[in-house]
Amino acid sequence: MSPHSQRLEELESRFSQLSQKLKDSPEKEAISILHAIIHEERRQRVAQPGEPPAGRSQVTLEDIANLYKFAPPMEGKAENKGLPTGVAAPAFSLPDPAGKQVSLDDFRGQNVVLVFYPLDWSPACSDQLSLYQSELGEFERLNAQVVAISVDSIYSHGAWAAVRGLDFPLLADFHPKGEVARRYQVFRETGGFSERALYLLDREGIIRYVTISPELHMIPDIYELMQQLEELASRDVPAKER
């Protein structure tokens, strides 16, 4: 046991002994609340990048998953406007974390939420894709498949998907770097990665909705996306079933 851990145990023992001698009062309750706050803070504490959490010799999977909270923010105004609606989405075939080639044609017959995002492990990207993961049931209800693309390698995608618990395809636009992002006119030459952009494709692969975040750190409005999907899904329902 480290000296730090031993000292904490000694203080914890002294607190327990003294608290039993205090009569019930608002002061005792306040001290107990403060004690609970300190414990919760210790439990929630996450290591800084490259450092193990206080009191632990190893970094856990949860610590790794939370490293994005300490990463530098992604900043910058949008540099591209993207493709217009009403045109066919450019075809592509990119590898997933297992090295399997995934093509846009694989999803023909489904609505597709095509997510271009800057980089794995970055703050807003982690929040954005975790949000879509939490809404997979709604996407499925609306006959929509989420497909995410960035310039990261398949190895980065595999590790990131594992720690973030992402179940939808993450495709590597790694080599030639950003080729698919360029086809969709969302590649940022200054940073070497894509805009934060969404394309909504109908069952025939036609672009029906496009949004590009005006600032890199801004996550697209999930409610607007769902509204667009609802409207698109309603077109798929035969008139007699409406």
C-alpha positions in Angstrom: 0.0 0.0 0.0 1.3 3.4 -0.9 2.0 6.0 1.8 -0.8 8.1 0.2 -3.4 5.3 0.5 -2.3 4.4 4.1 -2.7 8.1 5.1 -6.2 8.1 3.6 -7.2 5.0 5.5 -5.9 6.5 8.8 -8.0 9.7 8.2 -11.0 7.7 7.3 -10.7 5.7 10.6 -10.4 8.8 12.6 -13.4 10.4 10.9 -15.5 7.3 11.7 -14.5 7.3 15.4 -15.2 11.0 15.8 -18.5 11.1 14.0 -19.9 8.6 16.4 -19.3 11.0 19.3 -21.2 13.8 17.6 -24.8 14.4 18.5 -27.4 14.6 15.7 -27.5 18.1 14.5 -27.4 20.2 11.4 -23.6 20.6 11.9 -23.1 16.8 12.0 -25.3 16.4 8.9 -23.2 19.1 7.1 -20.0 17.3 8.0 -21.4 14.0 6.7 -22.4 15.6 3.4 -19.0 17.1 3.0 -17.5 13.7 3.7 -19.7 12.1 1.0 -18.8 14.9 -1.5 -15.1 14.2 -1.0 -15.6 10.5 -1.5 -17.6 11.0 -4.7 -15.0 13.4 -6.0 -12.3 10.8 -5.4 -14.4 8.1 -7.1 -15.1 10.3 -10.1 -11.5 11.6 -10.5 -10.0 10.9 -13.9 -6.3 10.8 -14.7 -4.7 13.5 -16.7 -3.3 12.2 -20.0 -0.2 10.0 -19.3 -0.9 9.8 -15.6 -2.6 7.0 -13.6 -5.6 8.0 -11.4 -4.7 9.0 -7.8 -4.5 5.9 -5.6 -4.4 3.4 -8.6 -1.4 1.9 -10.3 -3.2 1.3 -13.6 -5.3 3.3 -16.0 -8.8 1.7 -16.6 -10.8 1.5 -19.7 -13.1 4.1 -18.3 -10.2 6.4 -17.8 -9.2 6.0 -21.4 -12.8 6.6 -22.6 -12.8 9.9 -20.6 -9.5 11.2 -22.0 -11.4 13.3 -24.5 -12.5 15.5 -21.6 -8.9 16.7 -21.2 -8.1 17.0 -25.0 -7.7 20.4 -26.6 -10.9 21.6 -28.2 -11.4 21.6 -31.9 -11.9 25.1 -33.2 -12.3 26.9 -36.5 -15.0 28.1 -38.9 -16.4 26.0 -41.7 -14.4 26.1 -44.9 -16.8 24.2 -47.1 -20.4 24.3 -48.1 -20.8 20.7 -49.1 -22.9 19.2 -51.9 -26.5 20.4 -52.7 -29.6 18.4 -52.0 -31.4 16.5 -54.7 -28.2 15.0 -56.3 -27.0 11.4 -56.0 -24.6 10.8 -53.2 -21.1 10.0 -54.5 -20.3 6.3 -54.3 -17.5 5.1 -52.0 -16.0 2.0 -50.5 -13.9 2.3 -47.3 -12.6 -0.1 -44.7 -14.2 -0.6 -41.3 -12.1 -1.4 -38.1 -12.0 -5.1 -39.1 -10.6 -4.2 -42.5 -13.8 -5.1 -44.3 -14.7 -2.9 -47.3 -18.1 -1.1 -46.7 -19.8 0.6 -49.7 -22.6 3.0 -49.9 -24.5 0.6 -52.0 -24.6 -1.8 -49.0 -27.3 0.4 -47.5 -29.5 0.8 -50.6 -33.1 0.5 -49.5 -32.4 2.3 -46.2 -32.2 6.0 -45.3 -28.6 6.8 -44.4 -27.2 9.3 -41.9 -23.8 9.9 -43.3 -21.6 11.5 -40.6 -18.4 13.2 -41.4 -16.4 14.1 -38.3 -12.9 15.5 -37.8 -11.1 13.0 -35.6 -11.4 10.2 -33.2 -10.7 10.9 -29.5 -11.5 14.6 -29.8 -14.0 16.2 -27.4 -17.0 17.1 -29.6 -16.6 14.0 -31.8 -16.8 11.8 -28.7 -20.0 13.5 -27.6 -21.5 13.6 -31.0 -21.1 9.9 -31.8 -22.0 8.8 -28.3 -25.3 10.8 -28.8 -26.0 8.9 -32.0 -25.2 5.6 -30.3 -27.8 6.4 -27.6 -30.4 7.0 -30.3 -29.8 3.9 -32.4 -33.3 2.6 -31.5 -34.9 5.7 -33.1 -32.7 5.5 -36.2 -33.7 1.9 -36.6 -37.4 2.8 -36.2 -37.0 5.4 -39.0 -35.3 2.8 -41.3 -32.0 4.8 -41.0 -28.5 3.6 -40.8 -25.8 5.7 -39.2 -22.4 5.6 -41.1 -19.5 7.7 -39.7 -16.4 8.7 -41.7 -13.2 10.3 -40.6 -9.5 10.4 -41.9 -8.4 8.2 -38.9 -6.9 4.7 -39.5 -8.8 1.5 -39.0 -6.8 0.9 -35.8 -7.8 4.2 -34.3 -11.4 3.5 -35.2 -11.3 0.1 -33.6 -9.9 1.3 -30.3 -12.2 4.3 -30.2 -15.3 2.3 -31.0 -14.4 -0.2 -28.3 -13.9 2.4 -25.5 -16.9 4.5 -26.6 -19.2 1.5 -27.2 -20.1 2.5 -30.7 -21.9 -0.2 -32.8 -22.5 1.6 -36.1 -19.9 1.6 -38.9 -16.8 3.8 -38.5 -15.1 4.0 -41.9 -11.5 5.1 -42.5 -11.0 7.8 -45.1 -7.3 7.3 -44.5 -5.6 6.6 -47.8 -5.8 8.4 -50.1 -6.3 10.7 -47.2 -9.7 12.5 -47.2 -10.6 11.3 -50.7 -14.3 10.6 -49.8 -14.5 13.8 -47.8 -13.3 15.6 -50.9 -16.0 13.9 -53.0 -18.6 15.3 -50.6 -16.8 18.7 -50.6 -16.2 18.7 -46.8 -12.4 18.2 -46.6 -10.6 21.0 -44.7 -7.2 21.6 -46.4 -6.0 23.7 -43.5 -6.4 20.9 -40.9 -6.1 17.8 -43.0 -9.5 16.4 -41.8 -13.2 16.9 -42.6 -15.8 19.4 -41.6 -18.3 18.3 -39.0 -21.0 17.5 -41.5 -24.2 15.5 -41.9 -25.7 14.1 -45.1 -29.1 12.5 -45.0 -29.6 10.1 -48.0 -32.9 8.5 -49.0 -33.4 4.9 -49.9 -32.2 5.5 -53.5 -29.0 7.3 -52.4 -30.2 10.8 -53.1 -29.1 13.6 -50.8 -32.2 15.1 -49.0 -30.6 17.1 -46.2 -27.2 18.6 -45.6 -25.8 20.5 -42.6 -22.2 21.6 -41.9 -21.4 23.0 -38.5 -20.4 26.7 -38.8 -17.8 26.0 -36.1 -15.9 22.8 -35.7 -16.9 22.3 -32.0 -20.6 22.6 -32.7 -22.6 19.4 -32.8 -25.5 19.3 -35.2 -29.0 19.7 -33.7 -30.2 16.1 -33.0 -33.9 17.3 -33.0 -33.6 18.8 -36.4 -32.0 15.6 -37.7 -34.8 13.5 -36.3 -37.4 15.8 -37.8 -35.8 15.4 -41.2 -35.7 11.7 -40.7 -39.4 11.6 -39.7 -40.3 13.5 -42.9 -38.2 11.2 -45.0 -39.6 8.1 -43.4 -43.1 9.3 -44.0 -42.4 9.4 -47.7 -41.5 5.7 -47.5 -45.0 4.7 -46.2 -47.5 3.9 -48.9 -50.5 6.3 -49.1 -53.0 3.7 -48.0 -51.0 3.0 -44.8 -50.8 6.7 -43.7 
